[in-house]
Amino acid sequence: MHPDCAVSRLETWSKLDPIAAQAFAPVRNYFYDLVVWGMTDGEKYLCYRWDEKEAWMKAVSHYLRLRRIEKAKTASAVEAEKLTYIIHARGSNGTGSNAGKTTYPDSNLWVRECCNYITKQFGDAMTAYLLDIIDLFDLAKLCYSGDIIKTKEAVAFARSDLKRWCFG
């Protein structure tokens, strides 16, 4: 199916069917992106049923989840850069005698390595949570089906694993 034809089909369904209009409302401005995702990475959610309205309606929630994870990933990368900038700004103000204001030249690398480790082991959403970009409830919704207890346990495990990785 051609992407433009699929977009036209989604627009027609959302105009003619009130249930489809409600399902497609969060992605109304992203139909083309939704279609491209559905025909590539989202094929496992659509199960190759590109011509069925119900399949597309069910795939919307998976697409939105992916967009939230990508947003958290981008924000965590930006936050890590800000953190690195702050470390360098404080380090340039320090004289070496004040441990609170002095950083070492490898601090930039260390921040990135810690973020990379958490991302590889626990995912982008966990990195975003530990950098205080998203809150615990967002992390629970994105990764743990909304279960707060399981999320708190995962965060505690991630922190202890990071400490074990850092200190041997």
N, C-alpha and C positions, 0 to 999 in steps of 0.2 A: 504494500500500500504506500502511496506517495504521501509524504508528510503534510503537504498542503491539503490534500484530500482528507486526511485524518483530522486536521485542525477544523476544516469545514464541517466534518461530521460531528465533532465535539460541540461546535458552536450551534449547530442545528439541534442537537439533543438538548442542549442547555436552554434553547429558546422554546422548544415545543413541550418539554417534559418538566413539570415543576420539581419533581424529585431529583432529576438530573441537574437542574439549575442549582438546587441547593448543594448537591454533591460537588459540582464544579465551581462553585462560587469562590473558594479560596485560591483557585488556580486560574481564574478567568483571564488574567493578564499574562499568563505563562503557558498558554495552550501549546504553542510551538515547542517550547522547552519540554513540556510534559510528553508530547508525542515523540520527540527525539529520545527522551529517557525511556519511554515505554517500548520503543523499538530496539533499544540497545540494552542498557543495564536493567531496565524494568521488565524485561521479557519473562523473568521468573514469576513476577506478580500477575502479569497478564496471561501467562501460559499460552502465548501465541494466539490469543483470541482478540485480535486487533479490531474485529468488526462487531464486538459485543459491547453494548452500552454498560452492562453491569460490571464487566471486567475492568473497564476504564474507571468506573465510579469507585470500585474497591481499590484500585491502584493509586488513587489520589492521596490517600493517607500515607502510603509508603513513599510517594514522591515528596510530600511535605516533610516527612521525617528526614529524608535524605537532605533536603534543603536546610533544615535546622542544624543537622550535623555539619554540613559544609560551612554554614555561617559560624558555628562554634569553632570550627577548625581555623577559619580565617581570623576570627577574633583572638583566638589563643596565639596565633603567630604574631599578630600585631601587638598583643599584650606582652609577649616575650621580648619583642623588640623594644617596647617602652621600658620594660624592666631592665633590659641591658643598657639602654640610654641613661636611666636613673643611676645605675651602678657606676657607669663611667663618669657621670657628672659628679657624684659623690667622691669617687676615687680621685678625680682631678682636683677636688678641693682639699683632700686630705694631705697631711704632711708625712704620714708613715708612722707617726707616734700615736695617733688616735685611731684605734682599731675600728671604731664605729663609722668612720668616714673614709677609710682607706680600703681600696679593693686591689686585687692582684690582676695582672694583665690577662690571666686566663679566665676571669669571671664571665666574660662574654661567652666563651666556649662552654663553660660549666652550665650556665643557664640553658643554653640550647641543648646540651647533652641530656640534662634532666628532663626537659620537655620532650625530647625525642624518645627517651626511654619510656616515659609514662605513655606517650602516644602509641608506641609499638606494643607495649604490654597490655594497656587498658583502653586504648582508643582516644580519639580526639575529644570526645565529650568529657572524659575524666580529666584530661589536661585543661580543658576550659574551666571545669569546676575548681580544680586546684589553683588555677590562676585567678579565681574569683570573677569569672566572666559570666557564668551561669550559676544558678542556685541549685540546691539539692533536689528540689522538686523537678526542675528541668532535666537534670541528670537522670532522675528516676523515670521520667516519661520517655526520654530518648533511648535509654539502654536497659532498663530493668522493669518494663511493663508497669510503671507507676508504683512499684513496691519500695516504700521508703526504708523498711528494715533491711532488705537485701542491698539497697543502695548504700546505706550507712556502713554495712559490713564490707562492701566492696571498696568504699573510700578508705576505711581503716586498713584494709589489706593493701591497697595501693600505696598508702603512706608508709606502712611498715616495710613493704617491698622496696620502695624508693630509699628508705633509710638503710636497709640491708645492702642494697646495691651501692649506695654512696660510701658506707663505712665498712664494707666487707662482710 
